[in-house]
Amino acid sequence: MQELSNKVAVITGAASGIGLALAKRAASEGMRVVMADIEAPALADAVAEIQATGANAIGVVTDVANEASIQALADRAFEEFGAVHMLCNNAGVSGGGGPSWEIPDNAWQWTFGVNLWSVVYALRAFIPRMIEQGEGHVVNTASSAGLKTLPFVAPYAATKHAVVAISEALCIELGMFAPGLGVSVLCPGWVDTKIADSDRNWPAHLGEPQTPPEGGDDMREVSRGLLSAGISPSVAADAVFAAVNEGRFWVFPDGMGPRLAHARIDEIDGGTLPVMTELFDDTDYGRTN
Ligand SMILES: NC(=O)c1ccc[n+]([C@@H]2O[C@H](COP(=O)([O-])OP(=O)(O)OC[C@H]3O[C@@H](n4cnc5c(N)ncnc54)[C@H](O)[C@@H]3O)[C@@H](O)[C@H]2O)c1
């Protein structure tokens, strides 16, 4: 999709990090922007910041893990602007952490709801109307962790692999049935955002949050350090808009995704055990056969 001026973008997780950067970039392209997030005060500030540039933006408080809430977001966007040309399924949480067998059900449910079911719900809510329009682009935010699995965040890795898979299926399906609609999947490494503090949005209806695993506070500090050394969210947003412009599926705003994908293929080819490479540094932490 090349001409963006006056077109409509819907962005989830738009109050912070990559979503906010996508909203700013969309506004700078002259798009009308629907910003969705669960964190109402942060969303109000983000919308005000974008409106102050003269852009046409609205905020819709949305829980992407809730299908009715996503349906309401779609209805509001189509009522307000009559169309949706760019759908960015971006909201996400770092989710439950620790050894897989110790992560409680509600932490798996939280991670799967926000990172995975949100995408399924959004496809149902938006795609039929976008197909009717005949033109548009879907951007799903996955992660390089969707190409090579990280230990101690199994729910996150599982959802991001799933988002890559759903995006690939969607791309082929739309290619067959609605070639005017494009798909991209964003797979960054570390991006300087607030994702290490995702539990600020822990949903009360899931009960008591997971007790941090042993060393959990240290892990959070390590994550914060890695994130702050990562790329700026605006670099990720620029890469997304370049991909939308070129109709490109894979979006790698840094070199990490392809390197990790190759590392995984080498393990598959060589029949070796999975190792934890590069996401943390250049050391192989895993076992070898
Ligand atoms: N930061 C990174 O290093 C990195 C790397 C790869 C992928 N990602 C992905 O990027 C996406 C954006 O995350 P970020 O890094 O900008 O983090 P962030 O915490 O800065 O932003 C995430 C936004 O999602 C919102 N959100 C959380 N739960 C929600 C819900 N139930 N409904 C609606 N909104 C909700 C938060 O309020 C927040 O505004 C996520 O999908 C994440 O997995 C991030």
The ligand as a Tripos MOL2 file, in Angstrom:
@<TRIPOS>MOLECULE
LIG
   44    48     1     0     0
SMALL
NO_CHARGES

@<TRIPOS>ATOM
      1 N1         10.4120   -4.3460   23.2830 N.am      1 LIG1
      2 C1         10.9550   -5.3710   22.6580 C.2       1 LIG1
      3 O1         12.1660   -5.6580   22.7770 O.2       1 LIG1
      4 C2         10.1120   -6.2090   21.7370 C.ar      1 LIG1
      5 C3         10.7610   -7.1380   20.9080 C.ar      1 LIG1
      6 C4         10.0080   -7.9300   20.0570 C.ar      1 LIG1
      7 C5          8.6300   -7.7880   20.0260 C.ar      1 LIG1
      8 N2          8.0170   -6.8920   20.8540 N.ar      1 LIG1
      9 C6          6.5590   -6.7920   20.7860 C.3       1 LIG1
     10 O2          6.1770   -5.4560   20.5570 O.3       1 LIG1
     11 C7          4.8280   -5.2710   20.9810 C.3       1 LIG1
     12 C8          4.7040   -3.9480   21.7200 C.3       1 LIG1
     13 O3          5.4000   -4.0350   22.9520 O.3       1 LIG1
     14 P1          6.4060   -2.8930   23.4640 P.3       1 LIG1
     15 O4          7.7570   -3.4880   23.4800 O.co2     1 LIG1
     16 O5          6.1670   -1.6270   22.7350 O.co2     1 LIG1
     17 O6          5.9590   -2.8090   25.0000 O.3       1 LIG1
     18 P2          5.2050   -1.6490   25.8400 P.3       1 LIG1
     19 O7          4.9090   -2.2700   27.1610 O.co2     1 LIG1
     20 O8          5.9970   -0.3940   25.8140 O.co2     1 LIG1
     21 O9          3.8610   -1.4360   25.0150 O.3       1 LIG1
     22 C9          2.8520   -2.4250   24.9940 C.3       1 LIG1
     23 C10         1.4890   -1.7440   25.0350 C.3       1 LIG1
     24 O10         0.4730   -2.7810   25.0160 O.3       1 LIG1
     25 C11        -0.5350   -2.3890   25.9500 C.3       1 LIG1
     26 N3         -1.3030   -3.5470   26.4150 N.ar      1 LIG1
     27 C12        -0.9290   -4.5020   27.3110 C.ar      1 LIG1
     28 N4         -1.9570   -5.3450   27.5390 N.ar      1 LIG1
     29 C13        -2.9890   -4.9340   26.7640 C.ar      1 LIG1
     30 C14        -4.3270   -5.3980   26.5680 C.ar      1 LIG1
     31 N5         -4.8050   -6.4750   27.2100 N.pl3     1 LIG1
     32 N6         -5.1220   -4.7320   25.6990 N.ar      1 LIG1
     33 C15        -4.6540   -3.6320   25.0410 C.ar      1 LIG1
     34 N7         -3.4050   -3.1340   25.2100 N.ar      1 LIG1
     35 C16        -2.5840   -3.7860   26.0580 C.ar      1 LIG1
     36 C17         0.2430   -1.7130   27.0920 C.3       1 LIG1
     37 O11        -0.5900   -0.9020   27.8990 O.3       1 LIG1
     38 C18         1.2920   -0.9280   26.3120 C.3       1 LIG1
     39 O12         0.8400    0.3780   26.0080 O.3       1 LIG1
     40 C19         4.4820   -6.5040   21.8010 C.3       1 LIG1
     41 O13         3.6730   -7.3750   21.0290 O.3       1 LIG1
     42 C20         5.8240   -7.1380   22.0680 C.3       1 LIG1
     43 O14         5.7420   -8.5250   22.2850 O.3       1 LIG1
     44 C21         8.7320   -6.0930   21.6940 C.ar      1 LIG1
@<TRIPOS>BOND
     1     1     2 1
     2     2     3 2
     3     2     4 1
     4     4     5 ar
     5     4    44 ar
     6     5     6 ar
     7     6     7 ar
     8     7     8 ar
     9     8     9 1
    10     8    44 ar
    11     9    10 1
    12     9    42 1
    13    10    11 1
    14    11    12 1
    15    11    40 1
    16    12    13 1
    17    13    14 1
    18    14    15 2
    19    14    16 1
    20    14    17 1
    21    17    18 1
    22    18    19 2
    23    18    20 1
    24    18    21 1
    25    21    22 1
    26    22    23 1
    27    23    24 1
    28    23    38 1
    29    24    25 1
    30    25    26 1
    31    25    36 1
    32    26    27 ar
    33    26    35 ar
    34    27    28 ar
    35    28    29 ar
    36    29    30 ar
    37    29    35 ar
    38    30    31 1
    39    30    32 ar
    40    32    33 ar
    41    33    34 ar
    42    34    35 ar
    43    36    37 1
    44    36    38 1
    45    38    39 1
    46    40    41 1
    47    40    42 1
    48    42    43 1
@<TRIPOS>SUBSTRUCTURE
     1 LIG1         1 GROUP 0 **** ****
